[in-house]
Amino acid sequence: MTTPRDAFEESPVRLSPLVDTHAHLDDPRLAGQLAVLLGRARQAGLVGIVAVATTWESSQAVQRMAIDHADAGVVAAVGFHPNQLDEARPGDRDRLESLGDAPGVVAVGETGLDRYWNRVAFDLQRDWFDWHLDWARRIGLPVVIHCRDSAEDILDQLRGRPRPLQGVLHSFTGNLDQARAFLDLGLHLSFAGQLTFANKALEPLREAARFVPEDRLLVETDSPYLSPHPHRGRTNEPSRVVHTALTLAHLRGVDPEALAQRLTQNAQILFQRANWNPSPCPLS
């Protein structure tokens, strides 16, 4: 049961069409009330959600969700999160590869590097990151990249690979120079709830959000994490991606509805296997 602090608002703010390009729908905080949250996402104007995996078991779960909730625009990214690699077992790579052409799977990930938590040996993270990148290129899917306190490490690893890279740096929190570097490699940049926070220390992030070409922009929630203002500190949900999109429109000085349409087009172009309806989601 959710606590009052984690309770979801009754009437979500609406902007349509939008795609939440990164949500951990299999997290216990969300999975137990998924039908309600997907209904609220539709209320908010969402036409799609990318359910992103963190382990082999998580990959199985999000792929099943993509099948069971295809009518809600749910699709799956399958892979192994760098902070969960201590849970990897022999054969997990082969098991993941078996999902590469499974129904509902549109991307590889979440993969990448993380120096913040320092739970998994960095060489092991690099090895798995390379494997995900090779696998994604081999099967023609975009890669969903996790980057925490490791931007230069990731740039170094990516610069040695064939270009353009097909993928997204999720929950981008870097500065303008880092944004330019990732864009030069061919990646999309996805902005999450941090963009809505008032912290002065986040001005470099806002500067980057103003700079990114409109055809490389994406938005996400990273649910159940990173709930945007005015819900900061609460359990996040896909419907709240609207707050990040509205903030992005304000920062860039553009019409929110026009930006929402563009963001959805960008998501469809990157996640080509998805079959989202780019038209505004009707109220039901």
BELPE-V779299 format. One line per field, one symbol per residue. ss: DSSP state (H for helix, E for strand, - for the rest). burial: b if it has 16 or more other ideal C-beta (glycine too) atoms within 10 Angstrom, else e. A space follows every 10 residues. Layout:
BEGIN
ss->???
burial->???
END
This chain:
BEGIN
ss->---HHH---- -------EEE EEE----HHH H--HHHHHHH HHHH-EEEEE EE---HHHHH HHHHHHHH-H HH-EEEEE-- -HHHHHH--- -HHHHHH--- ----EEEEEE EEEE------ -HHHHHHHHH HHHHHHHHH- -EEEEEEE-- HHHHHHHHH- ------EEE- -----HHHHH HHHH---EEE E-HHHH---H HHHHHHHHHH H--HHHEEE- --E------- -------HHH HHHHHHHHHH HH---HHHHH HHHHHHHHHH ---------- ----
burial->eeeeebebee ebbbbbbbbb bbbbbbbebb beebeebbeb bbbbbbbbbb bbbbbbebbb bbbebbeebe ebbbbbbbbb bbbbbeebee ebeeebeebe eeebbbbbbb bbbbeeeeeb eeeebbebbe bbbebbbeee bbbbbbbbeb bebbeebbee eeeebbbbbb bbbbbeebbe bbbebebbbb bbbbbbbeee eeeebbebbe ebeeebbbbb bbbbbbbbbe beebbbbbbb bbbbbbbbbe beeeebeebb bebbbbbbeb bebbebeeeb beee
END
